[in-house]
Amino acid sequence: MTLTGTNTYVVGESPAYVIDPGPEDEGHVAAVRAEAERRGALGGILLTHSHDDHSAATWMLEAPVVEEGPFQRIPTPGHARDHVCFVLGRVCFSGDLILGEGSTFVPPTGGSLTAYLDSLRRIATLDLELICPGHGPYVVDPAAKVRGYIEHRMDRERRLVAALERGERSRARLLDDAWDDVPNEMRPAAALVMEAHLEKLDAEGRLPDDLRE
């Protein structure tokens, strides 16, 4: 679920800032520290969210965690309640809001999918030329990527609603209908994402009350 691993960014010079130091990996942290020192000094650490694959190595860098530094800090909950993005000029460091490839896991934690879609729409209003994601390659067409992310979620919702309107009430069959392209090893994660969609429909008064396991 982390693709090729977590991306750590060293940004700026004298001081440099580290965005998402990553997991507790000594070799990785040594490389990050060396790059920060090459740029003059490490001014601080910024975290897009508190998940271990982004934050666990924070203590190893021996630098303060800062809220913004020279960046614009944008709250973007959904993947995690404490998720934020950082913007510098026309570059967005998106953490797990937007990945370089694939889609983001949005858990069923009470309004998380609604929050996630609102976060995407918030980023869509920005004039960006590059997204630096928490996992995967750079996104060089931010506007198209964000539109695609929103459409992907809404397409899942349309397929889910269509199955419900046909009278389907089994969660397993709903998953088969709306997530039929998901490989078997990802079905448990897809089932959790489906629960986030069901929570959203329930909050909007669009969920039948006779849903089954």
N, C-alpha and C positions, 0 to 999 in steps of 0.2 A: 504493500500500500504506500510505500515511500518511493516507488519507482527505482531510480538509481541511487537513492539516498537523499539526505537533506542538504539543500543548498545553503551555504553560509556566504554572506557578502561582507566584504571589507570596503568601506566607502569613504572617500575623502582623504585629505592629508593634513597633518599637523593641526588638529588631531584627526585620526581616522576613527570611524565607528564600525562596530561589528553588528550586523543584523542576523539574528538566529545562530548562535554559536554551535548548535547541533548536539549530538549525543556525546557521551563521555568517552571519546576516542582520543588517546594521547597523541597519536600521529597527526590526526586532523587538527587538534587544538594547537599543536606546535607549529603547523603550517600557517594557521590563522594568526597566531601571535607574531611569527616572523614577518608576515606581510604587513601587519599593523606597525611593527617596529620599523620596517623599511619605509613606511609612509610618515615616520616622524614620531608618533606617539598614539596610544590608544585612548581616545577620549571617553568612550563609554560603549555600553552594549544596549541594543534595542531588541525586544522580543515581540514577534507578531502574535504569539500566544504561548501558553504555558505547557503544551504537550512536550513530553520528554525528548522526542526526536528533534525538537527545535531548541530546547532550553536547558537540557541536563548539564551541558558543559559550561554553563555560565560561571560557576564558581571557579573553574579551572583557569579562567582568563584574568582573574584578580583585577577586575575593573568594575566601576559602578554601572548598574542598570539605570538608564535614563528614559524618560517618557518620550521625548521628541528630539532633542539635539537640534540639528539644522533642518530636520524633516517636518513635513506636515503629517500629523497623526490622525488617521481616520478610523473611527470605530466600525468594525465590520463583523459583527457576531453572526453565528450560524454554524460553521464547522466547530467552533468553540465559543463559549459565551464571552471570553475575554479577548477574542481575536481582533486585531487591528491591522491596518495596512499603513505603510510609510511612503510618502511621496516626496521626491526631491526633483524640482524642475518638472520635466515631463516623464519621469521614470517612477513607476510604482513597484514597491517591494511588497508582493501580495501574500506572502506566507502560504497558507493552505486555502485561501479564498479562491484562488485561480491557480491551477497547475499548468505546467508546460505541456502536458499531454494527459488525456483521460479526464475524468471528472472527480470532484471532491466528495469525500464522505461527509454526509450531513446526518448526525445522529438524531434519534427521536427523544429530545429532551425538553419538550414543551415549547412550541413556537419556533423551533430552530429553523425549519425550512422557510417559514415566512420571513424570519430575520435574515436568513441567507440570501433570499431573493431581493430583499430590500438593500442588503449590502452590495450585491452585484449592481443594482440600479444606481446606487450611490457612486460606485466607481465608474459606471457608464457615463456619468455627467462630466468626467474629467477629460481634459485634452492631453492624452498620453501618447508617447511614441514608443514606449517599451514597458513591458511588465517583466519583472524579475521574480519568478515564482519560488515557492519553498521547495518544490520538487520538479524535476524535468527541465527542459531547455527554455531559453528566453522566448517570450511571446512578442513578436515583432509587429503584429497587427492587433493592438489591444482592443479596439472598438469591435472588430469582427469576433474576437475571442469572447468578449463579454456577452455580445448578442447571442453567440452560439451556446454559451453556458446557460443563459436564461431560457432560450428556446428548448434546450435539452431537458431542463426540469419541467417546463410547461408541457412538452410532448409526453413525458412520463405521466403527468397528471391527467392529460386528455385520455390516454390509453387506460389509465386506472379508472377514471370516471366512466368511460365507455363500458368497461367490463362490469362495473357496479350497476349501470343502467340496464345491462342485459340480464341482470339478476344474479350475477356471480357473488357469492358470499364467503367462499373459502379463501383464506389468505394464500395458501399454496397455489391455487388456481389464479388468483389475482397476480401473484408474482410471475407465474408462467405467461400470463397475457401481456403484462406491461414491461417485464424485464426479460423477455425471451431471448435477448442477445447476450445475456450475461453468462460467462462460463461457469461450470458447476462449482469450481473452487471459490468463486466470488458470490455465490448465492446467499450465504449467511450475511455478508455485508449488505447485499442488495435487499434482503428481507428487512434489515434495520432501517435502511433508507426508505423503504416502502412505508414503514411505520411512521416516519416523519411526514410523509405525504398524507397518510391517513389522519394524523393529528391535525394537519392543516385543514383538510376537508371537514373534520369534526368541528374545529373552531369556527369554520365558515357556515356551519349548519348544513353541510352537503354530504354527510356520511350516514348511510343507513344504520339503524340501531340493532340489526340482526346479524352483524358480521360474525363469522365463525373463525376458529383457529385453522 
